[in-house]
Structure formats: C-alpha cells, structure tokens
C-alpha cells in the first residue's frame, strides 16, 4: 500500500493531467499549477516565471507575494543572465535573495520547467518559517514541473494559434476585396464582410453552400472553367490562369456588378488540396475607366480630325498654281487656318493641363487682381463670335479684389462661358458675383436645356460626356473637369445649382485672400 504522501502526489499529478487536457487559457492554467504546488508542499507563497523570445524572463503568476516583492522579483528576473536561466543556477540565487531580504525567515524550493530539453520557465514555492525543503519536496515539485511544462507548452501553442487566427480575421475584415474560402469540394467555409456586402446577403446564407450557388454569373464568364475542374487538377494550373471575369449576380434584385476573381489553391506538405482562396474584386471603376478611355480616344480623334482637315484643305487650295486668288479670299482662308490652329492649340493645352492637374504638378502664381475686369475682358473676347447670344456681367459695386492665379481663373471663366454657349441655342448668359464672408461666389447662368439630373454627379469628371451630348455636340469632356480642378486648387467649391429651372447655372467660390 502506498504511503499517504505518495497517494496525494498521485492525486495531484492526476489533477495536473486533467488541467493539461481541459484548460487552454495560459494564465488560468498557471494559477492552478501554482496553487496545487503550494498546497502539496505546504507552502505559503510562490510564483511561476516564464521565458520567451519576446519578453525574456518575466513573472507570469504569483500567490501570497506582496506587490513590492513581486516588483523586485520581476526586475531581478529581467536582469537574469540567459546562460544561468537555462541551467537552473538561478534557483539557489533566489533562495539567497529571499533569505537576505527576510533575515532567514523565508525558505524556498524551485525547479526548472523543460520540454524537449528546452527551458520554458520555473516554479518556485517558499515558506515563511525556518526549515529546509526535503528531497521528497524536490521530487514532488519536479514531477509537477514536468507535467506543467507540457501543459504550458500546449497552452502557449493554443494562444499562438488563436492570436494568429485573430490577425487573419482582422486582415480579412479590413481587405476591400471580397474573400471566399472554399473546401476541396468547393463548399464555402468562410467569407469576409466585403464579399457579403458585394453579394448583398448575410454570411449565414453562404456557409456550407456550393460555389456555384454563391458565385452566379450573368452570362458566361471568361477565364477558368469550373466545370472541367476536379480536386487533382488544381495543381496543374499556372497562377496566371486561375481567374474569372464577368458580371456577378447579386441578391435582393440588385444590378449585376462586374468582378474579377483570382483563385489560390492551398496544398498540404504531402500535396493534398486543403482549401481554395477566392479573391473577388469589384472592377466597376476599371470598366468605366476603360469605356471612358475608349470614348475619349474616339472623341479626341474626331475633334482633331475636323480642324486638321480644314487646315489641310485651305492650305492645299492656296498652294494651287493654276488659280489666281483674290486678296480677300486669301485673307479669309488664312483666317480659317489661324482659327483652326488656335482651336488645336487650345485643345492640346487642355490635355496638357489635365495631365498636370492629375499628377499635381500645377503651381499657382497668385496675385491680387480685379475679377470684374477679367470677366469683362472675357466677354469682349467672346462677343465677335456671338450671333443669337448675349453675355452680361452683374457684380455689385463693392465687389472686392481677390488674390488668386489670374491665368487659371481666366481659364476657369472661359471654360464656363464656352460650356454655356455650347449648350444654349440662344438667349442671355449671365455672369454674376457676390461676397460671402471671406469668399466670393460667382455663377454662370444660361437659358439652355440645363443638365439632366442623372448627369449632375458626373459633369465635373474627366472626359465625361452624356450620351446625348456625345451624339450632337463637339467636345472632349475636359472643360468642366478643368474648371473644378482650378477651383479646388484655390481651396474653393464648385457645383451645379439644381434649384435653377430655366437652364443651367454653375457656381463656384474662391477665397478673397491667399492662405
């Protein structure tokens, strides 16, 4: 029959084994191990110190230790040489340190916790009365330490895995693209919020479903053909071919959205397919940019073709040797060539300015000037071109001088007048202004057809032209874009006044003084 202390030792070792299999929270596990160690050795206090690459040696849990002593131990552990901590040589040093600070009233026993010959921590139990620990005390604590080391190692691994999963979850939640994690059988295991928003359905409706039930296409997509794939064929596809592109159907009656999906298979070390990660990207803006680029190339080609054809036609006519042209005819032809050359130069200048504005290379040359005088100069410049239009300026007498880039503001006013003339068959075009605190507000109003409400959010976009305007009116779609860029560069605002119902009214503000 086993002695009583042997029975208690076995019971405590069984308790540690249960803790090993049941408890994965590291702090709770360490507290249980320390409590059992103190009770088994009839101690009064104790602590467990752990070591890792990030923190080094540190006090993990303690019991029955005054805060001041705990701080002292923490500082002492942090200054502990690594070679001593690995060998366990510091345990006698702790005994000496406790004896010194307690005048011999504290005695302790400690043992190193090791797993696969690697030190991960130490358990220390001490009593508040004189009396040495026996060899049996050391044996008991050593058995505890062996079990505790395994439990601590497992709990640490669990915490590392949990933290890694938390980081991955946070990463998936922050990614703008939709992420879909599939099983080898193409069943949904997980998805992030971006994908649920894109599909307009909760994640609970996705989990466990087959890929084809989640990713539904409007028309056949281009790229990877899922119908021909099986579990073994994923490893033979090159990465640049693992994609699909098409219009993705969404729930709730929402319009299909163009997406590009990239697939990344995940294999085990034995080559078995574990998961397939699908990255779903909304390419609406890319599609719009491509369509805009195509439209712009078509528009600019047409806009360039007309003046070039006129210049070539008149120049070729004037060069003919078999005709004697009247001086008036020659001057008229040269005027057309000059006007069309100016038109080309203005178009090229707009394109260059748009490029500079996009890259942020425009530097404002600010000075104080009279905005009313600038507007009147622009009216005089446009007057010779007018037939059925009249341009007027309405500004109060106390309208202030402003500090801005006069050349850019002149371009702004010119673009707005040009835009009004282009979309107004006849009538008055009014340029008005007023003072609003530290800003001036200027509005250009016409009596044309006005803006279609669906076009208003896009009229200041680069190269934007409505479908109707593209058919019946010349232009590159840069005028209002450049106007907005000039206003923004001056820290102002520009907008379409939707309350005006008798045509179109575009207003902008500029600061009176330079910042």
C-alpha positions, 0 to 999 in steps of 0.5 A: 500500500502506498504511503499517504504522501505518495497517494496525494502526489498521485492525486495531484499529478492526476489533477495536473493531467486533467488541467493539461487536457481541459484548460487552454487559457495560459494564465488560468492554467498557471494559477492552478499549477501554482496553487496545487504546488503550494498546497502539496508542499505546504507552502505559503507563497510562490510564483511561476516565471516564464521565458520567451523570445519576446519578453525574456524572463518575466513573472507570469503568476504569483500567490501570497507575494506582496506587490513590492516583492513581486516588483523586485522579483520581476526586475531581478528576473529581467536582469537574469543572465540567459546562460544561468536561466537555462541551467537552473543556477538561478534557483539557489540565487533566489533562495539567497535573495529571499533569505537576505531580504527576510533575515532567514525567515523565508525558505524556498524550493524551485525547479526548472520547467523543460520540454524537449530539453528546452527551458520554458520557465520555473516554479518556485514555492517558499515558506515563511518559517525556518526549515529546509525543503526535503528531497521528497519536496524536490521530487514532488515539485519536479514531477509537477514541473514536468507535467506543467511544462507540457501543459504550458507548452500546449497552452502557449501553442493554443494562444499562438494559434488563436492570436494568429487566427485573430490577425487573419480575421482582422486582415480579412475584415479590413481587405476591400476585396471580397474573400471566399474560402472554399473546401476541396469540394468547393463548399464555402467555409468562410467569407469576409464582410466585403464579399457579403456586402458585394453579394448583398446577403448575410454570411449565414446564407453562404456557409456550407453552400456550393460555389456555384450557388454563391458565385452566379454569373450573368452570362458566361464568364471568361477565364477558368472553367469550373466545370472541367475542374476536379480536386487533382487538377488544381495543381496543374494550373499556372497562377496566371490562369486561375481567374474569372471575369464577368458580371456577378449576380447579386441578391435582393434584385440588385444590378449585376456588378462586374468582378474579377476573381483570382483563385489560390489553391492551398496544398498540404506538405504531402500535396493534398488540396486543403482549401481554395482562396477566392479573391473577388474584386469589384472592377466597376471603376476599371470598366468605366475607366476603360469605356471612358478611355475608349470614348475619349480616344474616339472623341479626341480623334474626331475633334482633331480630325475636323480642324486638321482637315480644314487646315489641310484643305485651305492650305492645299487650295492656296498652294494651287498654281493654276488659280489666281486668288483674290486678296480677300479670299486669301485673307479669309482662308488664312483666317480659317487656318489661324482659327483652326490652329488656335482651336488645336492649340487650345485643345492640346493645352487642355490635355496638357493641363489635365495631365498636370492637374492629375499628377499635381504638378500645377503651381499657382502664381497668385496675385491680387487682381480685379475679377470684374475686369477679367470677366469683362475682358472675357466677354469682349473676347467672346462677343465677335463670335456671338450671333443669337447670344448675349453675355452680361456681367452683374457684380455689385459695386463693392465687389472686392479684389481677390488674390488668386492665379489670374491665368487659371481663373481666366481659364476657369471663366472661359471654360464656363462661358464656352460650356454655356454657349455650347449648350444654349441655342440662344438667349442671355448668359449671365455672369454674376458675383457676390461676397460671402464672408471671406469668399466670393461666389460667382455663377454662370447662368444660361437659358439652355436645356440645363443638365439632366439630373442623372448627369449632375454627379458626373459633369465635373469628371474627366472626359465625361460626356452624356450620351446625348451630348456625345451624339450632337455636340463637339467636345472632349469632356475636359472643360468642366473637369478643368474648371473644378480642378482650378477651383479646388486648387484655390481651396474653393467649391464648385457645383451645379445649382439644381434649384435653377429651372430655366437652364443651367447655372454653375457656381463656384467660390474662391477665397478673397485672400491667399492662405 
